[in-house]
Amino acid sequence: MQRFFGSSKKVETPTLSESTQRVDGRIAQLDSKIGKLEAELRKYRDQIKRTRPGPAQNSIKQRAMRTLKQKKMYENQREQLMGQAFNMEQTQFLTENLQDTVTTVASMKEANKTLQKQFKQIKVEEVEDMYDDLQDIMEESNMIQESLSRAYAVPDGCDEEDLDAELEALGDELDFEEAEGTPSYLMQDQGSWAMPEAPTAQPAWASPDQSSAQPARAQPIAMGQQAPF
């Protein structure tokens, strides 16, 4: 029987994504048709404005009315398709959300099994004992560090008077070292370094009259006369 009539092939049901894409394509086609009809209506409007009332104008109005009815039909179809596309998108969202939930639950179950297997390999008592051992080791290490940093042979009976006396002694030693390090030619009395005072008395060979008198004007020498020396 199958050899004569053939076997019926099972038709695959399209997915929601494929159906949504198909509806979107039809909506795009209707938008293109509506745009063309709107352009024709604008042309008829301009023609009605340019023609006078009469048979010609009535004919143009009839054609514009048919175009308008066709445009309204396409707009209604577009609204229906947009509603279908919206419903399919909502259904697709719910389906994908449910699939994600199933995947998440399965992953959590697998992770729970893995955690239980790993937790069986760890004993709480061993962890507590290990923590106690580490704490004891840290305390012993601190005791060793304190012992190593302890100072020996340091007198404890020191007070502020001993500190002042020590500082004064150190000051005397510093003064003595500075005095020893200074050369002898630099350690002179301050009086020897004083500058001499400026003389206030006039020299013996000058008298007040001569110092204030103006110099004599030179006399001309006649020809043949010898100049005095």
Disulfide bonds with the S-S distance in Angstrom:
none
